[in-house]
Amino acid sequence: MPDNWGFVAAAYGLTALVLGLYWRRLVRREKELDHAGEARARTARDAATTVAERSRQPSRSGHPRSEPASRPPLP
């Protein structure tokens, strides 16, 4: 049986290369998400300030509840 150590070494090398590239991609993606999260938090904070500054009546439910006194008692 011939020695196939060259193929084994090439397979391990290729695997290490692929995992290294994937690791770099994950690190880059994590940084992008961190920056996006910071921007989203900044936008949400600004939006909350804008909403608090407005004087507007809160929206009402589509089906308001009746007053408890207007309902007949249960049997």
N, C-alpha and C positions, 0 to 999 in steps of 0.2 A: 504494500500500500504506500503510495508516494506521500511525501510530506506536503501538507497544504497550509503550512504556517504563514505563508505569504498572503493567502486569501483570508485567513483568520485575522491577521494584523490589519489588512485593508478593511475588513468588515468593522473591526473595532475602531479604526481611525475614522471611517465614514460615519459611524454611529456617534462618535465624540464630536465630529464636526456638525452634524445635524442637530444634536442636543445643544451645542454651544450657540448655534444660530437661533434656535428656538428660544433659548434663555435670553439672548439679546432682544429678541422680539417682545418677550414678556416684560422685560424691564422697561423698554421703550413705551409699551402700551400702558404700564402702570403709571409712568410719568405723565402721559397724556391724560389719563383718567384723573390723576391728582390735580392737574391744572384745570381740567374741565369742572371738577367738583368745587374747586376754589372759586371759579368764575360763576358757577351756579349758585353757590352760597352768597356771593357778593350780590348777584342779581336778585335773589330772594330777599336779602336784607334790604336792598333798595326798594323793592316792590312793597315790602311790609311797611316801610316808612311812608311810601306814597299812599297806600291804602289808609294808614292811620291818619294822615293829614286830611283826607277827604271827609266831608260831613255828608254822609249818605245813610238813608234808612236801610237796615238789613232786609234782605229778601224774605218773603213769607212762604210758608209751605203751600203747596197746591191744594191741599185738603185740610183746612183749618179744623181743629177739634172744637166740638161744641162745649159749652160751659157745663160743668158737672151738675149744677142746679137745674138745668133745663131737661135733663134726662130722667125718665121714670125709674123708680127703684126696681131692682131685680126681684122676681117672685121667690 
